Amino acid sequence: MPSNPAIGEGFEEAKPWEEALNFTGAWDYAYIVTFLKDRNITELKIDNRLLEKSEAIRMATTPNGKVSLIYAPYSKKIKLNEDCTYAKIQTIELSSRFIAQPEVNVKDGITTIEQCSFVKDILIVIER
């Protein structure tokens, strides 16, 4: 039996780490670790305030409720069951690290974060 039983089943050996660093998205992990450390975020809990349920779009909030993060694989309008009138909200395109200040509307306790021009996966940061 080969040392890697997956070889021969359609999988090749893993690339050396030096080469893997050139893959698209390879630095995303390092970025998110730095992002969380810079904000002293050590724990996140699943948050169910997204009004549109989707497996692809996820929300998590710090235990003290001061910071929420929403991940989406593409930019789209997001509605939250929360009044974010006084929150600072930013959208970060993960591949470019570009930051946008999205249009935000609040009506009847529902916050709508409007879609921005980013075309790749995004992280919406809500700071209260």
N, C-alpha and C positions, 0 to 999 in steps of 0.2 A: 504494500500500500504506500502511495506517495506521502511525503511528510506533510503536505497540505492536501487533504482529501478533496477540496473543492477544485483543484487543478484537474483538468480532464472533464469537468462538468460544465464547461463554458466560461469558467473564470480563470483569469491569469493571476500571476503573483502580484502583490501590492507593489506600487512604485516606491522607489526610495524617497524618504521624506524631503530631501532637497528638491526633487522634481515635483513632488506633490504640492509644495508651497506655491507653485506656479499655476495650479488649477484654479478655475473660477470659484470664488467663495472660500478659498482656503484661509483667508485672513478674517473672515466673518467671526469666527470663534474668538480670536484674539481681540477683535473690536468690541464684541459684546461683553467680554470679561472686563476690559478697561472701562467701558461705558458704565457697567454696574458698580465697579469699584469707585469711580469718580463721583458717583451719587450715593455712596455708602449703602447700596442695596445688597443685602445679604440673604434676603428671603422674599419670595413672591408667593401669593396664593391665587388660585383660580378665581376669577371674578366673572359673575354671570350677568353683568349689567348690559351686555350687548343685546340690542333688540332683535337683530337678525342673527339667527343661529347658523353657524357654518363650521364645518370641521377645519376649514382652511384658515379661518380668522379666529385668533385667540386673544384673550385679555387676562392679565394678571395684575395684582395690586400688592403693594407692600403691606405688611400686617398693620401698620399705623395709618394706612389709607392715604398717605401723602403723595405717593407716586403710583400711577397706573401705566402699564405698557400694553399696547395692542399691536399684534403682528398680523400683517396681511400680505399675501403673495403678490398683490398688485394694489394700486391706489383705487379706492372706491369710497363712496359715501358711507359713513359709519354713524349709527344712531345708538345713543346710550340712554339708559333709564337713570339719568342723573342730571342735575343742574350744574353745569360747569362754567357758569357765568364768570366766576372769579379765578378760574384755573388758567395756568399757562399751558398752551397746547402747541406742540411742534410735531412735524412729520419728518422722519429721516429716511431717505432712500438708502438702503443698506449697501448696495453695490458701489455707489459713488460717495456716500456719506454726506450728500447734499442735504441741507435742512430747509424746510419751508414752514411758513406760518400759515396754516390752513384757515380758510374761512370757517367760522364757528357760529352756529345759530342755536339759541335756546328758546324753547316755547313749551309752556305747560310742563316744566320739569324734565323735558326730553332735550338732550344735546345732540345736534347734528354736526358732525365734522365733515365738511365737504371734500370731495375728491380733489386732489391736486394733480399736477402734470407729470408726476413720476410714473414710470412704466414698469418698474421692477419692484421687488418686495420692499415693504416699508415697515417702519416701527413708529407708531404714534406714541408720544410721551405726554402724559397729563400730569402736571405738577400742581398740587393744591396748597 
